[in-house]
Amino acid sequence: MRLAGQYARNLGGSKALVVSDPGVVAAGWAQQVFASVERAGLASILYTQVTPNPRMDEAAAGAAVYAEEGCDIIIAVGGGSAMDCAKCIGLLAANGGDLRDLVGVDNVRSPMPPAICIPTTAGTSADLSQFATIVDSEIKRKLLIVSKTVVPDLSLIDPATLTTMDAFLTACTGLDALVHALEAYVSLGHSPLTDVHALEAMRLVSSNFLQSIAEPQNLEYRTNMMLGSLEAGLAFSNASLGATHAMAHSVGGLLDLPHGQCNAMFLSGVIDFNYGHAEERYRSAAIAMGLEVSGLSSSEIRKRLVAEIARLRDAAGLGGALSRCGIHRTEVHELAEITLHDPCVVTNPRRPGQRDIEVIYEEAL
Ligand SMILES: [Fe+2]
């Protein structure tokens, strides 16, 4: 946090757009970044019109401020919302036009301006991922921009920022990190390098997740969760994700629910669906999560892994059903259609059809 200004100067910046959200400003973190930028002799302006699932109009308004103020570097301080919005502001600053033209994999023409991310949650990994997620409110969909050009130039990591998260945000973001690790590990795009990070992320997150909720000021748990999130990010930014994320994006776009909460509703169903296509991988994942699997049959390991996911989810307070969030059976068909167009579904270890996804949604109702 104290080094933000120095690094902004090193990257050639003279005026920084600091992108944050009202909660992070209230916690005092944005002011620390501001002070650091000032000490380094750079000018800066704060932009905080960022909602939990950032929208295209918020990014457009931020890009207008960036241009009007003559900014030449972006510093995001916050969770996935602030960082995703900052990435989209940078993309608009560099490419102009409409973010919709950049959606999908490798459709970005010009890289964004220099960008520094300072995460204040442990889960999103937007600070090192090649993903930027933005909501198109007109069609109520989360759009994914996947491109190496949205990997920030620098991430500054300080686990102390996590101590101001409340229990629900800790739960949502921590569970997201676990899903990143699990989906990256069984992804069709996995590699020996991403495997190392994914397994270590599972180990760190599963052994510190509930503890960090129970003891929010404990820096050891917070540090381990931050490390787990980073390792999960290194894994999924390169291996990509799977059907859980594709389904969570569909619901998150429609209902404006926290991303981690959406993931929590589908992870067990997706593991059940995938299991026979990645048995050995799920066995290794179960071991990384601390489960005793020796002597168990494949079907017993599957049950134990799904039960452990459910235990973590419920203990973290994320056990609600989809119907209680306002989704009805009549919407399942359309949600499944949207899911099948999400880039994350491509690397799921088992290729799902429309009915497969509908069944997982229906089981979560
Ligand atoms: Fe995620």
Residues whose N, C-alpha, C, O or C-beta is under 5 A from the ligand:
A	BS01	LIG	D176
